[in-house]
Amino acid sequence: MAEQDSKNGGLPERLPITIRGKQKLEEELKRLITVERPSVIRAIEEARAHGDISENAEYDAAKERQALVEGRIAEIQGRLAGAEIVDPSTLGGDRVIFGAFVETIDTETEEVMKVQIVGVDEADVKEGRISILSPIARAMIGKKVGDVVTVRSPKGDRELEITGLKFQ
């Protein structure tokens, strides 16, 4: 992965993202440009038609929504431009890396956890996808099956043993 960039909040300049994550961002970008942006423009036009815009709450709300939509469009375009696309199915090895599917067991509670390490924009804990920048992923990167990692969290330290590793 690339070096960290101080002007980007300490994030690496080129963050990895899976092909699936890239497609998801592209779909959101398309929806924002083709659906949300025109909808906001119509709302602004309708609010202007109601007269004096200096005291028009509808106009203010529409302009605020426009700023949010345009901000998100710019954010997605920036993320896509700076993304390093990774196809997890082409990866392999015996160490945990970006894109890996990792199975762990909590050494204290014996709770089994199965996760995939993915990009920041595609993380979804409920679906078992954790960000490469998360404490759990950071602890596991570079480790092998059989290694025990310590994960620091607000609830205290947890020890997880890596019990499985696959790429698909």
N, C-alpha and C positions, 0 to 999 in steps of 0.2 A: 504494500500500500504506500501511497505517497506521503511526503512529509506533511507535518501539521502547518497550518497557515494561521497566523495571529489575527489577520483581518477577517477571518471567517469563524470567529468564536472558538478558535483552537481546533476546529475540525480539519481533517486532512483535505487538501485541495481537491483530490479526486476520490470520492467515496464510492466503494463498490456497491453494485445493485444487481440483482438477478434479472434474467430476461423477463420473468413474470412481473417483477417490480417495475421494470421499465415500461412494460405494456400497460400496467395499471396507471402509472403516472401519465402516459400518453393519452389514455382514455379520459382521465380527469381533465387534462389540458384541452382536449377536443371538446368535451362537454362545456367547459368554462367559456371557450371561445365561440362555440356555435349555439349554445343555449343560454347560458347565464349572462354573457355580455349583452346580447341583443335584448334580453328581458330587462336588464337594468336600464339600457338606453330608452326602451319604451316607457318604463316607470318614470324616468326623469322627464321625458317629453310630456307625459300625462300630468305630472306634478306642475310643470311649467304652465300648462294650459289652464291651470286653476287660478292663475293670476300672480300676484306679488310673491316672489320667491323668498323674500327676506324673512317672512314669518310663516313659511310653508313647511310643516313638519314632514309631509310626504316627500318633498323635494330633498330635505336634509337627509332623510332616511335612505332615499335612493342614491344620493351622492356618496353616503357612507358605505352602502353596499357595493357601489361601483369601485370605491377605493379598495375594499376587501377583495373583490373579484380580480381587479387588475394586479393587486399585490400577489395574490396566489398564482396568477398566470406567470408573472415575472419570476416568482420563486421556483415554480416547476420548470420553467425554461432554463433557469440557472442550474438547477439540480441535474436536469438531463444533459445539459452542455458539459457539466463537470463530472458526470458519472463514468465509472469504469464498469462496463457491462461484463458480467461473469455468468457463464452457463454451468451451474453446479453438476450437470450430468457429464461434463468433460473433465471433472476434477477427480482426484483420487489421492491415495496415500494413507499413511497410518497416523497422521496427526490432524488435530482439529484445525480447520481453516474456514474462511468465509464460504458459505454455501453448504457446509457439512450438516448432516442430520446427526445429532448427538443424543445418546441415551445416557442418563445418569441415575444414580440412586443416592438419596440423602443418607449419609452414614449413620445419622442418629435416628431419623424417623422411618427409614427404609422406603420413603416415598420415591416412586419412579417418575422421572420427567423425560419427555422426548421433545426436542426442539430442533429447529433449523436456524442457523445463524445467517441473517439476511441484512440488507441495507436499512438505513435509518427510516426511510419513507415506507418501507413495506413490513415493518415489524407489527405483529399482532399476537399478543400473548395468548389470547383465547384460542388462536389457531396454531399455537406452538411455534411461532416465528419470532425470534428475539433479535434485536438490533445488535450489530457488531460492536456498537459502542456501549452496550449494557454491561453492568458489572459481571454478570454470569458469563457472557460471551468473552469478555476480556480475560477472565480467569481461565477459560478453557482453551483459548487460542494457543496452538503449539503443543498441546498436551496429547497423550496417547491413551488408548483403552487401558484401564488399570490404574491410571494416575488419579490421585485425589487432589481436588482443588478447593481452596478456601474462598468463599464468596462473602464479601462484607455487605451487609444490608442494615437498614434501620432497625430491623428486628434482631440483629446480632449476626455473628459469623455462622455460616453453614458450610459443612464439608460435603462435597459431592464427589462420588467416585464415577469416573467415566466408564460405562459398561458396554457401550456400543458406538460405532461410528460407520456411517455409510454416505455415499454420494449418489444422487439420482436426479 
